[in-house]
Amino acid sequence: MNKISMNSCVTPAPRPDSACETEAGTLKRRSGAALIPTLGSLCLAFTLAGCTSNPAPPGAAASASHGSQAPTERSAASTAASAPTTSSVQIHGSVHAIMMQGRTQARVALSAATAPHVFGLGALANLNGEVTIWDGEAWLARPNGEEARVESTPTPEGDATLLATATVSQWQRHTVPGVLPQAKIAELIARRVKASGAPTPFLIEGQVSRLAWHVIDGKRITDASHTGMHGHAAHVAASVRGVLSDTSVRVVGFYSTRHHGVLTHHDSDLHMHVVAENERVTGHVDEIALAPGAVLSLPKR
């Protein structure tokens, strides 16, 4: 994978509590408080030879890109042997803007993320649910009372207020030998990727021993001061939520130590979304533990 230098590329906003929430399916919502929507604009521009920052004015979309696109198989870890090894990441919006500024307006059309080899995650405009992109196919989860309505389509309509995507042509697979909790996932990725200012996309396929997810419901978000809840906790309380156990899943994620408040929550280096096709669930991952035999895939170098 081409090396990307960050230098003074991005100055992450102060880490708010939570950003895009994604999770859907047919599990029931637990009652809880609502949250203050926030989503700002931040423009990140990454290039292969270096990095330039280009903050967007208020209301503008944020985007970060590095690399070029190349077609690949629908299978997450398989690609044509002749395809070049590249990775391109783009970020529209920021967690800080959603959490701290309540800006959740449309920033990018979902149709912009449906090219081959594109993987991504985000929150729909006005926090009306979650979006997960798996090899150009969009999985959408929208709150519907106490449940989440899930659909998958290669031609999604609508917009996202936060959307991070990566275009990767080749993946390197790493089999998990034992149970791997979330904290160890970040450590494993950190050991296997080169230090870089750019976010690292990753995929997980296989069994999870436990996975907690949620799908944000912007209509349930109110002033958090009424409940004493703030940030990520308030977002989760205003969500459809569920737990998967001993289930086969696919996970799209990003790892970064330099994008707190931009791409990840203030207290995490990971941002992940799940697709559990058999369960008709997709959304934001709050907690995950991988079962032995699960496969972690990183962009091939």
N, C-alpha and C positions, 0 to 999 in steps of 0.2 A: 504494500500500500504506500502510496506516495507520502512523503513526510511533510507535515504541515507545521509551520512555526507560528507561534501566537504573538510573541513579544508584547506589544501594548494593544493587542487586538480588541479585547473586551474588558470592560470594567463592570463586573457583575453587580446588579442592584443588590441592596441589602437583602439578606435572605428572609423572605416572608415566611409564612408557615406552610402553605401548600399551593399548588398551582393547578395544573389541569387534573381533573379527576376523570377516571374512565372506568366504568364497569357496568355491564348490563347482563341481562339474561332474564330469567323468570323467577329469581329469588325475591323474597319480600323485603320491603323497606322497614328498618327499625326507626321508631320515632326519635326525633332529635331536633336540635336547634338548627337554625339556618345560618347562613354565612354571608359575609360582605363580599360581593363579587369584586374582582379587581383584575384588570389586565391591561397592561400598558404596551406601548410600542417600543421596540428596541430593534435596531438593525445591526446585525452582525454580518460581516463579510469576510469569509475565510478564503484564501487562495492557496494553491499548492506550493507556490514559491515563497509565500509570506502571508501576511495578514494585514488587512486594512480595516479600520473601524469607521462606521458610517452611521451614527445614531440617527434614527428616524425621528421626525418631528412628531408631536402628539397626534395620535390618530393614524399614524402610518404603520405599515406592517413591518415586522422584524424578520430579517432573513439572514441565514448564515449558510455559506456553501463552500465545499471543498471537494474537488474531484470531478470526474465525469461519469456519465451513466453508461451502462452496458447491459444488454439483455441477459436474463438468466431464467432458470427453470422455476416452476411454481414451488418446488421443494425448497425449503429455506436454505439448506446446507449444500445443495448441488448447483453447479454452474457449468457452462460450457468450458472445456479445457482451453479453448482458444481465446476466451474473453480476458481482457486485461484486468489486472487487480487494481481496482480503484474504489474510493469511497467519497461520496459527496453528502454533506450534511447541510440542511437548511433549517433555520429556526424562525418562526413567525410568532411575534408576541413574546410575553415573558410571564413567569410565575409572579414576579413582584407586582406587575401591573394588575394582575387579577386579584392577588391577595391583599395588596396594600392600597390600591387606587380604585378598585371597583370597576375597572375598565374591561368590559367583556364583549365589546362590539366585534363584528365580523372583520377579520384581518386577511384571510386568504380563502380562496375557493377550494373546496375539497377535491374538485376535479384536477387541481394542479398536482396532486400527489398520487396519481393512478398510472404512472408509467411503469414498465417492467423493472424489477429489481429495487423497487422503492419500498422501504419499511419505515413505519413511523407511528406517532401517537400524538394525541392532543385532546383539547376540549372544544366542543361545538360553540358557536356564537351564542352569546347570552347565557352561557353555561347550561345549555339545553341538552346535556348529555356528553358522551365521550366518543372518540374516534380512534380506531387502531388500523394501521395500514400494514397489510402483509403481502409482499410481492405485488404491489399495485392494486390489490383488492381492498376496499374499505369495509371495515366492520364498524357499524354504528350502533350505539346504545343510547336510547332516549327514555327518560323516566316516564312512566305511565301509571300514576297513582302509586301503589305499593310495590309495583314491579317495574322492570325495564324491558322495553321493546327492542329487540335486536334484529338487525338486517345486515346482510353482506351483499356488496355490489361492486362491480368494476367501474361503474359510472355513477358515483355518488353526486347528489345535489346538495346545495347548501354551503355553508361557510364554517370556518373554525376561528376561534379567538386565540387559540394557542395551538401551534402545529409544529412538530419537529419531525423531519424526515431524513433518511439516509439512503443513498443509492450505492449499493455494494454489488460488485460483480462476482466475487469469489469469497467463500467463507471457509475458515479453518475450524474443524470440529474438535471439541474437547469433552470426553465422557466423564461424568461425575462418578467417582468410585463409591461414595457413601452419601449419607444424608448431608445436605448442604444448606444451612440457614442463610438468611438474606445477608447478614454481615460478611459471611465467608464468600458470598458471590462477588461482592465488591473487592475483597482481598484477592480473589483468584484473578479477576480481570486486571487489577492493578499490576499483578506479577507478570501478566502475559502481554501487556501492551506497552509500547514505547511512550515515554513521557512526552506529552504534547498538550498544547493549549486547546486543541479541538476536542469536542465530545467524541466518545467512542461508542458506536452502535453495537449492539449484541442481540443474539437470539437465544432462546431456550426452548427446547422441544423435549417432551417426555413427561414422566409422572412427577407430580408434586405430592408430598405428604400432607401439605396444608397450604392454602392460598386464600387470603382475605382480599376482597375486591369491593369497589364501590363505583357507582355512576352518579355524577353530580346532577342535582336538580336546581337550576337557577331560580325557579319559581318559589322554592321553599327558603331561599336565603333572605334573612332579615338582619336587622342590626344585632350583631353578636353581643353587644353590651347588655342586651336583655337577658341573656343566659349566662354571661360570663365566659362564653366560649369564643375563641378567636382562631384565625388562620385555618390550618389544616383540620383541626378538630371540628371547627364550625362547618367547614365544607363537608366533612364526612357525615356530620349529623344531618346535613341537608341532602342526603344521598340515599339512593337505593343501595343496599349492601348485602353481601353474602359471603359464604365461606365454601371453598371446594376442598375435599379431602380425597386422597388417593385417586386423583383424576389425571388424565392425560391432557396436557395443555400446550399451547404455543405462546411464547412471551416475546414481545418486542421491547427493547430497553435501550437506554443511553447511560453511559458512565462518564462522569466528569468531576474533577475536584475544583474546577474554576467557573462553574456555571450555577452556583447556588443562587436561587432567586431569579434565575433566567430560565434554566431548563429543569433543574432539580429543586426539591424543597430545601429549606435552609439547613436542615439537619441530616441531609442525605447526599451521597454522591451518585445515587441511582434514581432513575425515573423509568417505570415499567408499566406496560399494559398487557393484559392477558386476552387470549382467545381460547375458549373451551368449546369447540364446535359441537360436541355431543351434548353438552349441557345448555347450548345456546346462551352462552355467557361471554361478554366482553366488557372490559372496563379497566379502571386504574387499579394497580396492584398496591395494596397497603402493607401486606406481609406475605412472605413466601418462604417455603422450605422445600428444596428439591429432594426427590427420592433417588436412590442409587440407580445409575443407568441413564439418567437424564443427560442431554447433550447441550453444552454451551458452545455457541458458534460466535467467532470474532472475525472481523475482516482479515482476509489473508494478506500477509505481507510479502 
